[in-house]
């Protein structure tokens, strides 16, 4: 979810040149993204040369001591000029189908980065920026802020340090870059694998993801005593890269196979253990040279949070908040596993999570992902983006033609964000289909940042939104699963942040904001992908045109919320681990692994598996070192904004306009806290130990509502215990709505059977019927009385109160038992039979 959109260079990058894309006139051939230089791969070289030349002129100009306002303007023009090269090279490297272009872009990227290093260590620029900052009173507020940030960014590169220290800082930065690259490469090179024999242990429908293998086994052939024949056995090799691993965890019922794949997948690439240690050490040393106690402090300082202590206390609060519910979910999954396996004491393992939760979700909510996807053909989803832009901002997304040479692939679309009164506000390229060699995830790439060129001219922002949806354009078969729709909306939130940006300086354009604020708009836009009032405007069946049924959306929401605490807990755990890894360092790096293992037990409901190291595959640690918590900050901010501003009427122009004018258009030109307060007022953030944390009230309410809703729902699906007394005239059923009676029955049964099942085993009351099911499944009390337990989906049931029940437990009579009408029983049986197809309800 976190996308690399934050600045890493002093002169942070976006684009420039004042050449606007030429849209009309067939003869007006332009280059990639509308840059005249980029008509051919070779053009990248000229592009770099020109950028360096122009920047050189500006450097000279700044050295000639112009006014402070001019210094800031010229600095921003350098940034704009250089960034146009950096950003186009980056986009080209990640998307262009032509190798020559990719290679040229790679070379351009290296040259321009070297030049950036020269700029970032240029003392006359640094001195001019410092002077401009001091002259704050002569500048606009935004210019002063720019001068201040430029100075801080220069110092982040160590320019203010004595030469020998600066040399070491440069060395460290270089090695951090190399280690980061190595970390990623190792993941690609060494995804790990396990070989499984026979192939039948893995369901057929995922065989295509795996590699067929064979082995020869020797065995006796029947009939010829003592003669050994070689038998060829078919097997499958599971490459444990992330994607395959997820499929295996989801679909393979053979626990041993899942276990092997999980362990292998979380133990490779082994080389990254050392890389990560070195990376943490290098970052730590760098931070210390800069005068910080830890890399975490170095990273967090300029953010809203301001210090790792603030981050950690926020994360601990979240951890504590989510624990009880996550434990409940854990137990529900464990009990489900026990029921499925028919073993009452079996433990729940990390490799069980995906497998059983997927099953529980599909049975609990009767969701078929292909049915959901049939309401989300891609063209309709783009329609959805148009609806948002129109309703929220009174603007339009219009398809615009591209000049010859501007596009990099026939799939690419270009759209203008057009306002009827204000005209075009920015341009968006959409490159949505997956293809070989393309950037694998979903992300927003800047092409040009918005900035003021003169009193009357504004450089319009240009961004490219990349996804990897499978299928081909125009084909009616391209339907998104709902997760993809959510991602598309998320990325669109980033895109709008850039497109609506109207800052004076491109240094502050759009998403160039504090790291722990950057993900707010995108997280807010995810809400739109879930709200029925929004979905009904565009989610239509690909063949019948039927609007998505509200009931289906409810089921989708239910499935989303079913293990939401487990997911949230995982994110909190990652964020804490990230703070720890790059926080103050333990005496020996070896300690770090045991600290992280310990952490897992402390902060999640799941166990750590000895020998596994999830962190060596988790590239966010590299990309967001000590910044992973930002994702949770964004979630909380978005929850508050949604609740206070959007929930009542999600498509309201008033809310959209507020969002645009109070947040989006300011990019990074104002303090995020100021923007948030201005948008929402009280109740969005709190000051705490010198930093800022999100007010989690709305997030908490939202979570609790979802959990509450869902706990009932879980009960629905899981707990129908039917008791049958096999004794003439005693056949009867007990409704789980009546937990008191159920509990008294347990008591009777326990006494009668001398079983170790005690009421305390079935506490707390919420899990009563669930546990009874598990515990009583195999009890045979006497020849006459057998307990049969079955699961049914039922209407919602409220929880009983166990303590009261215990006090009032009495011997149940026939009439108490015999309270289900035949009709009701028949209905349950019927429902049970229907649900069996969902492969979850198992008759025992
Ligand atoms: Zn994002």
Boltz pocket constraint, residues with backbone or C-beta under 6 A from the ligand:
constraints:
  - pocket:
      binder: B
      contacts: [[A, 1], [A, 2], [A, 3], [A, 490], [A, 494], [A, 519], [A, 522]]
      max_distance: 6.0
